[in-house]
């Protein structure tokens, strides 16, 4: 019978420095997650329920805003001009944050429907840039309507023309 013993492989030795290594055997790994500051700049929600009712945002994002708890946020559709949509925010006292009044208008104007993925990027100053992806995982694109004026009410639901 032939021997089936294996030669041990050498891991991490003799293969160069690797990414970020100093070559002296010391580690250049980032600090453990518990020592890093909590920074939540981007997140998404999946629309499983009525797209026009209030939407829960991730608890980690609500935790990130801990102590600030804005009464409203401003949504800006990515690549859709400078228009900001004012959306009231609700906190349920148990760490959950919801987009409420104003969300319906934004959702209608930007084609948010069942099965959509809605990507948010926190820009600071209570501004969230939003990208909407349809159920096929493809992004919905919009372009600015040059006839849009600043004196329009928040109830206007056509800041951008539906997908290109």
PyMOL commands that set and color helices and strands:
alter all, ss='L'
color gray80, all
select helices_A, chain A and resi 33-35+59-64+103-109
alter helices_A, ss='H'
color red, helices_A
select strands_A, chain A and resi 42-46+55-57+72-77+85-91+97-99+117-124+127-133+143-144+160-161
alter strands_A, ss='S'
color yellow, strands_A
deselect
rebuild
show_as cartoon
